[in-house]
Amino acid sequence: MAKKNGKQEDYIFLYSKKVKIPKLVESFVVIPSYEIVKYLRNKEIFLPYYVHKALIRKNIAPAIATAESANKFSDEMKFRLKWFDKFTIFQLERLAEGYQLSINVEEYKKDFWDIVVRNRTDLGINNLEFVKLQNLSMKYSKEPQEDYEILRTNFEEIYFEPTGYFDGSELEEAKEVLTSATTLTEIRDLGKRYGVEIPRRINKKQLIDIVALKLNFDEEKKQEISKKSILEIERYAKRRKVNVSIELKKNDMIEYIIIKMPQEDVPKYSNSVKIFAGMNIEEYLYNLKFEEIADKVSEVKRKKLNKLLFVGAGAGLVVAIVIVVITQFM
């Protein structure tokens, strides 16, 4: 598997021709997403959703850091941005949408292809197949780039959620960051994305269903607790370390989505899980935390300001010298 830390290969051989990987990757960005999907599905290549999450994060992080450095965020948003490195897919897309940041599809595809090319051996891709993709890129070289929404919809066919993950993040991490850095309205919108309408409060039957699911009850045990009152069921669950109530708090709403979302019979894609399990995809793409990105943005701004001040001071000195010279000749 290709690693970001350590030396990366710079070239790939296509027939006897030595081609720079960054150049090859850049040539593939014109290939439309539906063609990419067709190619990868044909090869039975599927990627975990956390790859998609990392690609979005890398894409918008510099723009968000620039805005934060320019003090464009409210205090509430600044607090939420402390969680940026752990944001789920929904949170990243919502942030980009809220601040009218376009997700750069070319950059997204470039990073996507970089992952595919550098992990080609594990993914079962022969070098010569990239020649076919080069021909495909020539076919679409004059076509305009597609929108992110089109890419996202098409790529749903090649992304999958591994067991123990939700919205591109490990389950417990997703619960934590969604509870800490998302509003109630946003949680309801998240529910809609996953086909779940979140009620203001749940009824007794829904409460029983949730408790039974969390405690792995069979039908007999489920019937047994159904004879209890709502308060008794809540206490019963709490004694077994299941915090649940008919009044849904934010963390309850997130649990409700996870429990009630349609459970599709998705193949495990064990080979893909194995390939990407050893790779810290966030670091592979962008080995910087949000705070470090913001610091780099601030440093660039400081250098630009110092340069302007230096140029301004130099111009002032020239003017002063000219005035002195003119004065001497008067």
C-alpha positions as CSV (number, residue, x, y, z in Angstrom):
1,M,0.0,0.0,0.0
2,A,1.2,3.5,-0.8
3,K,2.1,5.6,2.2
4,K,2.3,9.3,2.5
5,N,5.0,9.2,5.1
6,G,8.2,7.9,3.6
7,K,9.3,8.1,0.0
8,Q,6.6,8.1,-2.6
9,E,7.1,6.9,-6.2
10,D,7.4,9.7,-8.7
11,Y,6.9,7.8,-11.9
12,I,4.8,5.1,-13.5
13,F,5.8,3.1,-16.6
14,L,3.2,2.9,-19.3
15,Y,4.6,0.5,-21.9
16,S,8.2,1.7,-22.0
17,K,7.3,5.3,-21.3
18,K,8.1,6.9,-18.0
19,V,5.3,9.1,-16.9
20,K,5.2,11.4,-13.8
21,I,2.4,10.3,-11.5
22,P,1.2,13.9,-10.7
23,K,1.0,14.6,-14.5
24,L,-0.9,11.4,-15.1
25,V,-3.3,12.1,-12.3
26,E,-3.9,15.7,-13.5
27,S,-4.8,14.3,-17.0
28,F,-7.6,12.1,-15.5
29,V,-9.5,15.0,-13.9
30,V,-11.5,15.6,-17.2
31,I,-13.0,12.1,-17.1
32,P,-16.7,12.5,-15.9
33,S,-17.7,10.8,-12.8
34,Y,-20.1,8.4,-14.5
35,E,-17.2,7.0,-16.6
36,I,-15.1,6.7,-13.4
37,V,-17.9,4.8,-11.7
38,K,-18.3,2.5,-14.8
39,Y,-14.6,1.7,-14.8
40,L,-14.3,1.0,-11.1
41,R,-17.5,-1.0,-10.8
42,N,-16.3,-3.1,-13.8
43,K,-13.1,-3.8,-11.8
44,E,-15.2,-4.4,-8.6
45,I,-13.3,-1.6,-6.9
46,F,-15.2,0.2,-4.0
47,L,-14.0,2.7,-1.5
48,P,-15.0,3.4,2.1
49,Y,-16.9,6.7,2.7
50,Y,-14.2,8.0,4.9
51,V,-12.1,8.4,1.8
52,H,-14.8,10.7,0.4
53,K,-14.9,12.6,3.7
54,A,-11.1,13.1,3.7
55,L,-11.2,14.4,0.1
56,I,-13.8,17.0,1.0
57,R,-11.9,18.1,4.1
58,K,-8.7,18.6,2.2
59,N,-10.6,20.5,-0.4
60,I,-12.3,23.1,1.8
61,A,-9.8,23.3,4.8
62,P,-7.6,26.1,3.3
63,A,-10.7,28.3,2.4
64,I,-12.2,27.8,5.9
65,A,-8.9,28.6,7.5
66,T,-8.6,31.8,5.5
67,A,-12.1,32.9,6.5
68,E,-11.3,32.1,10.1
69,S,-8.1,34.0,9.9
70,A,-10.0,37.0,8.5
71,N,-12.4,36.8,11.5
72,K,-15.4,36.1,9.3
73,F,-17.0,33.6,11.7
74,S,-19.3,34.1,14.7
75,D,-18.1,33.0,18.1
76,E,-20.4,30.0,17.9
77,M,-18.9,28.9,14.6
78,K,-15.4,29.4,15.9
79,F,-16.3,27.0,18.7
80,R,-17.7,24.5,16.3
81,L,-14.6,24.7,14.1
82,K,-12.5,23.3,16.9
83,W,-14.1,20.0,15.9
84,F,-13.4,20.5,12.2
85,D,-10.8,17.7,12.0
86,K,-13.5,15.3,13.1
87,F,-16.4,16.6,11.0
88,T,-18.5,14.0,9.3
89,I,-19.4,14.3,5.6
90,F,-22.7,16.0,6.4
91,Q,-21.0,18.6,8.5
92,L,-18.3,19.4,5.9
93,E,-20.8,19.7,3.1
94,R,-23.1,21.8,5.3
95,L,-20.2,24.1,6.2
96,A,-19.2,24.6,2.6
97,E,-22.8,25.3,1.6
98,G,-23.4,27.7,4.4
99,Y,-20.4,29.8,3.5
100,Q,-21.0,29.4,-0.3
101,L,-17.7,27.5,-0.8
102,S,-17.6,25.5,-4.0
103,I,-16.0,22.1,-3.6
104,N,-13.4,22.1,-6.3
105,V,-14.2,19.0,-8.4
106,E,-10.8,19.1,-10.3
107,E,-8.9,19.1,-7.0
108,Y,-11.2,16.4,-5.7
109,K,-10.7,14.2,-8.7
110,K,-6.9,14.8,-8.7
111,D,-6.7,13.6,-5.1
112,F,-9.0,10.7,-5.8
113,W,-6.9,9.5,-8.7
114,D,-3.7,9.9,-6.7
115,I,-5.1,7.4,-4.2
116,V,-6.2,5.0,-6.9
117,V,-2.9,5.2,-8.9
118,R,-0.6,4.9,-5.9
119,N,-2.6,1.9,-4.5
120,R,-3.1,0.3,-8.0
121,T,-1.4,-3.0,-7.1
122,D,-3.6,-3.6,-4.0
123,L,-6.6,-2.6,-6.0
124,G,-5.8,-5.0,-8.8
125,I,-5.1,-2.4,-11.5
126,N,-2.5,-3.2,-14.2
127,N,-0.4,-0.2,-15.3
128,L,-1.5,-0.6,-18.9
129,E,-5.1,0.1,-17.9
130,F,-4.0,3.7,-17.3
131,V,-3.3,3.9,-21.1
132,K,-7.0,3.3,-21.7
133,L,-7.8,6.0,-19.1
134,Q,-5.5,8.4,-20.9
135,N,-7.4,7.8,-24.1
136,L,-10.6,8.4,-22.2
137,S,-9.2,11.7,-20.9
138,M,-8.4,12.8,-24.5
139,K,-12.1,12.1,-25.4
140,Y,-13.3,14.5,-22.7
141,S,-10.5,17.0,-22.8
142,K,-12.7,19.8,-24.2
143,E,-15.8,19.0,-22.0
144,P,-16.6,21.4,-19.1
145,Q,-16.0,20.2,-15.6
146,E,-19.1,18.7,-13.9
147,D,-20.7,20.1,-10.7
148,Y,-19.9,18.5,-7.3
149,E,-23.5,17.5,-6.8
150,I,-23.4,15.4,-10.0
151,L,-20.1,13.8,-8.9
152,R,-21.4,13.1,-5.4
153,T,-24.6,11.4,-6.7
154,N,-22.7,9.2,-9.2
155,F,-20.0,8.3,-6.7
156,E,-22.6,6.9,-4.3
157,E,-22.3,3.8,-6.4
158,I,-18.7,3.2,-5.6
159,Y,-18.6,4.4,-1.9
160,F,-19.7,2.2,1.0
161,E,-20.0,2.6,4.8
162,P,-17.9,0.0,6.6
163,T,-19.3,-1.8,9.6
164,G,-19.0,0.5,12.7
165,Y,-19.0,3.7,10.7
166,F,-21.7,6.4,10.1
167,D,-21.5,9.4,7.7
168,G,-17.8,8.7,6.9
169,S,-16.7,8.5,10.6
170,E,-16.2,5.9,13.2
171,L,-19.6,5.5,15.0
172,E,-18.6,6.8,18.4
173,E,-16.6,9.7,16.9
174,A,-19.5,10.6,14.7
175,K,-21.9,10.7,17.7
176,E,-19.5,12.9,19.6
177,V,-18.8,15.5,16.9
178,L,-22.4,15.6,15.8
179,T,-23.6,16.2,19.3
180,S,-20.9,18.8,20.0
181,A,-20.9,20.8,16.7
182,T,-24.3,20.6,15.1
183,T,-27.6,22.3,15.8
184,L,-30.9,20.5,16.4
185,T,-32.2,21.8,13.0
186,E,-29.1,20.4,11.3
187,I,-29.6,17.0,13.0
188,R,-33.2,16.9,11.7
189,D,-31.8,17.6,8.2
190,L,-29.2,14.8,8.7
191,G,-32.1,12.5,9.5
192,K,-33.8,13.4,6.2
193,R,-30.6,12.6,4.3
194,Y,-30.8,9.1,5.7
195,G,-34.5,8.7,5.2
196,V,-35.4,9.3,8.9
197,E,-38.0,11.8,10.1
198,I,-37.2,12.6,13.7
199,P,-40.2,13.2,15.9
200,R,-40.3,15.7,18.8
201,R,-40.8,12.8,21.2
202,I,-41.2,9.1,20.7
203,N,-44.2,7.0,21.7
204,K,-44.1,3.9,23.9
205,K,-43.9,1.5,21.0
206,Q,-40.9,3.3,19.5
207,L,-39.2,3.4,23.0
208,I,-39.7,-0.4,23.3
209,D,-38.3,-0.9,19.8
210,I,-35.1,1.1,20.6
211,V,-34.5,-0.6,23.9
212,A,-35.1,-4.0,22.4
213,L,-32.7,-3.3,19.6
214,K,-30.0,-1.9,21.9
215,L,-30.2,-4.8,24.3
216,N,-30.6,-7.4,21.6
217,F,-34.0,-8.7,22.9
218,D,-35.9,-11.5,21.2
219,E,-39.7,-11.2,20.7
220,E,-40.4,-12.8,24.1
221,K,-38.3,-10.3,26.1
222,K,-39.8,-7.5,24.0
223,Q,-43.3,-8.6,25.0
224,E,-42.2,-8.7,28.6
225,I,-41.0,-5.1,28.8
226,S,-44.1,-3.9,26.8
227,K,-46.2,-4.5,30.0
228,K,-44.2,-1.9,31.8
229,S,-45.0,1.8,31.9
230,I,-42.9,4.4,30.0
231,L,-41.2,5.5,33.2
232,E,-40.5,1.9,34.2
233,I,-39.0,1.1,30.7
234,E,-36.7,4.2,30.9
235,R,-35.5,3.1,34.3
236,Y,-35.1,-0.5,33.2
237,A,-33.0,0.6,30.3
238,K,-30.9,3.0,32.4
239,R,-30.0,0.2,34.9
240,R,-28.6,-1.7,31.8
241,K,-26.6,1.4,30.8
242,V,-28.9,2.4,27.9
243,N,-29.9,6.0,28.2
244,V,-33.1,6.5,26.4
245,S,-36.1,8.7,26.9
246,I,-39.3,9.7,25.1
247,E,-38.1,13.3,25.1
248,L,-35.4,13.3,22.5
249,K,-32.2,15.3,23.3
250,K,-29.6,15.9,20.6
251,N,-27.6,12.8,21.3
252,D,-30.9,10.8,21.4
253,M,-31.8,12.2,18.0
254,I,-28.5,11.0,16.5
255,E,-29.1,7.5,18.0
256,Y,-32.6,7.5,16.6
257,I,-31.2,8.2,13.1
258,I,-28.7,5.4,13.4
259,I,-31.3,2.9,14.6
260,K,-34.1,3.9,12.3
261,M,-32.2,4.5,9.0
262,P,-32.9,1.9,6.3
263,Q,-30.5,-1.0,6.8
264,E,-29.4,-2.0,3.3
265,D,-27.8,-5.3,2.7
266,V,-24.5,-3.9,1.6
267,P,-21.6,-6.2,0.7
268,K,-18.7,-6.1,3.1
269,Y,-16.1,-5.3,0.5
270,S,-13.5,-6.9,2.8
271,N,-10.7,-6.4,0.3
272,S,-11.3,-2.7,0.1
273,V,-11.6,-2.4,3.9
274,K,-8.2,-4.3,4.2
275,I,-6.5,-2.0,1.7
276,F,-7.5,1.3,3.4
277,A,-7.5,0.1,7.0
278,G,-3.8,0.6,7.5
279,M,-3.8,4.0,5.9
280,N,-4.6,7.2,7.8
281,I,-6.3,8.7,4.9
282,E,-6.6,12.2,6.5
283,E,-2.8,12.3,6.9
284,Y,-2.2,10.6,3.5
285,L,-3.9,13.5,1.8
286,Y,-3.2,16.5,4.1
287,N,-0.9,15.9,7.0
288,L,-2.0,19.0,8.9
289,K,-4.6,19.7,11.6
290,F,-7.0,22.6,11.0
291,E,-5.1,24.7,13.6
292,E,-1.9,24.3,11.7
293,I,-3.6,25.2,8.4
294,A,-5.0,28.3,10.0
295,D,-1.5,29.2,11.3
296,K,0.0,28.8,7.8
297,V,-2.7,31.1,6.4
298,S,-2.0,33.7,9.0
299,E,1.8,33.4,8.3
300,V,1.2,34.0,4.6
301,K,-0.9,37.1,5.4
302,R,1.8,38.4,7.7
303,K,4.4,38.0,5.0
304,K,2.3,39.8,2.5
305,L,1.7,42.7,4.9
306,N,5.4,42.9,5.8
307,K,6.2,43.0,2.0
308,L,3.7,45.8,1.5
309,L,5.1,47.8,4.4
310,F,8.7,47.2,3.1
311,V,7.7,48.4,-0.4
312,G,5.9,51.4,1.1
313,A,8.8,52.3,3.2
314,G,11.2,52.0,0.3
315,A,8.9,54.2,-1.9
316,G,8.8,56.8,0.9
317,L,12.6,56.8,1.2
318,V,13.0,57.4,-2.6
319,V,10.5,60.3,-2.5
320,A,12.5,61.8,0.5
321,I,15.8,61.5,-1.4
322,V,14.3,63.1,-4.5
323,I,12.9,66.0,-2.5
324,V,16.4,66.6,-0.8
325,V,18.1,66.5,-4.2
326,I,15.6,69.0,-5.8
327,T,16.0,71.3,-2.7
328,Q,19.8,71.4,-3.1
329,F,19.5,72.6,-6.7
330,M,16.9,75.3,-6.0
